[in-house]
Amino acid sequence: MKNKLKVFTTTVLFSTCLISNAQESEKSESKFKSFFTDNIEYQAKLQLTLGGASPLGIPAQIRKIESFKPTNVVGLEANATKWLNDEQKYGIRVGLKIESRAMKTQAEVKNYFTQIEDDSGARTTGYFTGHVVTRANNSYLTLPVSFVWNISEKWNFYGGFYISAAVNKSFDGYIYDGVFREGTPIGETATFEGTAIGIYDFSEDIRSFQFGEQIGFEYKINPQFSISLDGSFANTSVFQKDFEAISFKMYNIFGNLGFAYKF
């Protein structure tokens, strides 16, 4: 009789533990699911980008910006905003986007330090006075993380940081209609006239990862659609740390116009 009682007691205790564990598991699973369904918004966004790879300020070597043309301006983003309270006043937004940082510029320069290459690929550094055409077409996979403040029923303010990984690197161009002095400002000269050009290609020198800040506003047209305007500013230069073929650092500085749909 005692053995039967022990078996019965053990069975009851074991069953109770199983039921308790199952209930706790269900609660944990419910909390996990609710994190992705309660007080959270999902967006898909089409982005138009305007900006370029630029020095901070205009260096003395660049005498005149003769033309500027943004290229490959379209980007795509998916993001989620997790509101931190039921009033949905403050939240954290995490996204993933594919974007281009592309442009074509033409400038008049004087004693502009650069590096050109001949048909064999041999590179020569020196100082150029004349005209320079630059083409940049870099694509990035970007992870933006922002704090979101719901200012009013229609307006959101957001700001934070981003990390970008380059998935396509292209930065090239040519010099023309001017004089190139090899090595120093008084070095041996090479004149470029008519159709003669000196090409350069710094694509392999593009930095693979970038870090920066972003800040912007968002206007809700209706419960599903919104438009946004923000700016992004890189803290790291476009080129790798040891890059010396241009005498000043260049940074990705862009403005973005977005059209978003909330699921």
SVG drawing of the C-alpha trace seen along z (x, -y; Angstrom):
<svg xmlns="http://www.w3.org/2000/svg" viewBox="-6 -79 66 81">
<polyline fill="none" stroke="black" stroke-width="0.4" points="0.0,0.0 2.8,-2.4 4.5,-1.7 1.3,-2.4 1.0,-5.7 4.5,-6.7 3.9,-5.9 0.7,-7.9 2.3,-10.9 5.3,-10.9 3.0,-10.7 0.9,-13.7 4.0,-15.8 5.5,-14.9 2.3,-15.8 2.0,-19.0 5.5,-20.0 4.8,-19.2 1.6,-21.3 3.4,-24.2 6.3,-24.0 3.8,-23.9 2.0,-27.0 5.3,-28.9 6.3,-27.9 3.0,-29.1 3.4,-32.4 7.0,-32.9 5.9,-32.1 3.0,-34.5 5.3,-37.3 7.7,-36.6 4.9,-36.8 3.3,-39.9 6.7,-41.7 6.3,-41.5 2.6,-42.3 1.8,-44.8 2.8,-48.5 4.8,-47.8 4.6,-49.2 6.1,-47.8 7.0,-50.0 8.2,-49.5 9.8,-52.7 10.8,-53.9 13.7,-56.4 15.0,-59.1 18.5,-60.3 20.3,-63.6 23.9,-64.3 27.4,-63.2 30.8,-62.3 32.2,-65.7 34.9,-67.3 33.9,-69.2 34.1,-72.7 35.5,-73.5 39.3,-73.0 41.4,-75.8 42.4,-73.5 38.8,-73.4 38.2,-76.7 34.7,-76.1 32.0,-73.4 31.0,-73.4 28.3,-70.8 26.7,-68.3 24.3,-65.5 22.9,-62.9 22.6,-59.4 21.0,-56.1 18.8,-58.0 16.4,-55.2 16.7,-53.1 14.4,-50.6 14.0,-50.2 12.0,-47.9 11.8,-48.9 10.0,-48.2 9.2,-50.7 8.7,-49.3 6.8,-51.8 7.9,-51.9 4.5,-52.6 0.8,-52.2 0.5,-55.9 3.1,-55.3 4.9,-58.5 8.4,-57.2 9.9,-54.3 12.9,-52.6 13.1,-52.0 15.4,-49.4 15.6,-49.0 17.4,-47.5 17.9,-49.2 19.7,-49.0 20.8,-52.4 23.1,-54.1 25.5,-56.9 26.1,-58.1 26.9,-61.3 28.8,-62.8 30.6,-66.1 32.8,-68.4 35.1,-71.0 37.8,-73.5 40.9,-72.9 44.3,-74.4 47.3,-72.5 44.9,-69.6 46.8,-66.6 45.7,-63.3 46.8,-60.1 46.3,-59.1 47.2,-55.9 48.2,-55.2 47.0,-52.4 49.3,-49.9 47.8,-50.6 51.0,-52.4 50.0,-55.1 51.6,-58.5 50.8,-61.1 51.1,-64.8 49.4,-68.2 46.9,-69.1 45.5,-72.5 42.5,-72.2 39.2,-70.4 38.2,-67.2 35.3,-64.8 34.4,-62.5 31.9,-59.6 30.9,-57.8 28.4,-54.9 28.6,-53.1 25.8,-50.8 25.4,-50.0 23.4,-47.6 22.5,-49.9 21.3,-49.1 19.7,-52.3 18.7,-52.5 16.7,-55.6 14.9,-57.0 11.4,-58.0 9.4,-60.8 5.7,-61.1 5.3,-64.9 1.7,-65.0 -1.0,-63.0 0.6,-63.8 4.3,-64.3 7.2,-62.1 10.8,-63.2 13.6,-60.6 17.3,-60.5 20.1,-58.0 23.0,-56.2 23.6,-53.8 26.1,-51.2 26.7,-50.6 28.4,-47.8 29.5,-48.5 28.1,-45.9 29.3,-47.7 32.3,-50.1 32.9,-52.5 34.8,-55.8 36.5,-56.9 36.9,-59.8 39.4,-61.8 41.3,-65.0 41.3,-67.1 42.1,-70.5 45.0,-71.3 48.5,-70.7 49.7,-67.8 53.0,-68.2 54.5,-64.9 55.4,-64.5 55.5,-68.2 53.9,-71.5 57.0,-72.3 57.6,-68.8 57.8,-67.6 54.7,-68.7 52.2,-66.7 49.7,-68.8 46.1,-67.5 44.5,-69.3 41.6,-68.5 40.4,-64.9 43.4,-64.0 42.5,-62.8 44.2,-61.3 42.0,-58.6 41.9,-57.6 40.1,-54.8 39.9,-54.6 37.2,-52.0 39.4,-49.5 40.2,-52.2 36.5,-52.6 36.0,-51.8 34.0,-48.6 32.1,-49.8 30.8,-53.2 29.3,-54.6 27.3,-57.8 24.3,-59.7 20.9,-60.5 18.1,-62.9 14.7,-63.6 11.0,-64.2 8.0,-62.1 4.5,-63.3 1.5,-60.9 -0.7,-61.5 -3.2,-58.9 -3.0,-55.8 -1.1,-53.8 0.9,-56.3 3.6,-58.8 6.4,-60.9 9.8,-61.6 12.7,-63.9 16.0,-63.2 19.7,-63.8 22.6,-61.3 26.2,-62.3 29.1,-59.8 31.6,-59.9 34.0,-57.8 35.6,-58.9 34.6,-57.4 38.1,-56.0 40.2,-53.7 42.4,-55.2 45.7,-54.9 44.3,-56.4 46.5,-59.3 45.6,-59.8 43.4,-62.8 44.8,-65.3 41.6,-65.8 39.1,-63.5 35.6,-63.0 32.4,-62.0 29.0,-60.7 26.6,-63.5 23.0,-62.9 19.4,-64.0 16.7,-61.4 13.0,-61.8 11.0,-58.8 7.5,-57.4 6.4,-54.8 3.5,-52.3 2.6,-51.0 1.4,-47.4"/>
</svg>
